[in-house]
Amino acid sequence: MDHEADAYRTDLMTMTRFVLNEQSKHPESRGDFTILLSHIVLGCKFVCSAVNKAGLAKLIGLAGETNVQGEEQKKLDVLSNEVFVKALVSSGRTCILVSEEDEEAIFVESSKHGKYCVVFDPLDGSSNIDCGVSIGTIFGIYVLNDGKEATLDDVLQPGKNMLAAGYCMYGSSCMFVLTTGSGVHGFTLDPSLGEFILTHPDIKIPKKGKIYSVNEGNAKNWDAPTAKYVEKCKFPTDGSSPKSLRYVGSMVADVHRTLLYGGIFLYPADKKSPNGKLRVLYEVFPMSFLLEQAGGQAFTGKERALDLVPKKIHERSPIFLGSYDDVEEIKALYAAEEKKE
Ligand code: AFP
């Protein structure tokens, strides 16, 4: 009998227990982060349940539609945003919220004020909702210095200053992947318990992968290094096998696969979108933080992604992230291009 495996089945490490264990390593900690995280987890459980029954509950479709009772139907991403904003504000631990769904940052009223700034995309990959393909929530957390009045500058910080980041993937199972700066840990929702259980401790991305992930429909507008890199994936000149292409079109799903199987995810700049498509604060930074913590790399085409300093809350950036060696290759192609100029 495999006693170690059995221990995993009977000694359940819930996310709350895991975070409390981590908290106990910091005697000065008052449990604020644990409380904040439990509110994020609540939002994810709600969205997971809503996504699972989206077709049945008629959550699919456009906001502004009415159901047979004449009640207004909310599109799933609008609903998810409302749930997260309310959960985060009611935690009493946040001061600024930046959501993909809201043009302006939300400054939390003083009676519910806390020290954390949360940037998030409540439902990323929304074009995949209506066909039941995996989608997810992405978040990053910054912390204010003690006693400081919150301003927008507190979220316009480089990603390397994030305290924690993670995502929840609503897929064939619901998985929550978290980093607080000491490794990456994956938890799977046990729907019968309503608890996220640690199933993937200390995730490490393979040093090199066999998969590349990109929207090749944009190829005609790519710059030379991206085009060269993808060509090398398909027609390697070093005797290795060509890489496989996988692309879901939901960043959470594509990054999750990259994290577990290795390889590279690219959303490059192109002639039509010189800054790429993905948003710095709540897509690029959290995923880059996770990938670095798992032993991979994240690069913008110019610099380490986590060194970027955003000037606007909804700023975009090109991104190449994944296995260490695969990202090294694209970095070398950009460096060679720069030398030519
Ligand atoms: P949607 O939320 O509009 O579906 O966009 C999803 C996303 O922001 C990200 O999750 C994907 O990686 C990326 O866009 C896909 O973009 P393309 O459809 O241009 O490939």
Boltz pocket constraint, residues with backbone or C-beta under 6 A from the ligand:
constraints:
  - pocket:
      binder: B
      contacts: [[A, 123], [A, 124], [A, 125], [A, 126], [A, 127], [A, 128], [A, 215], [A, 249], [A, 250], [A, 251], [A, 252], [A, 254], [A, 277], [A, 278]]
      max_distance: 6.0
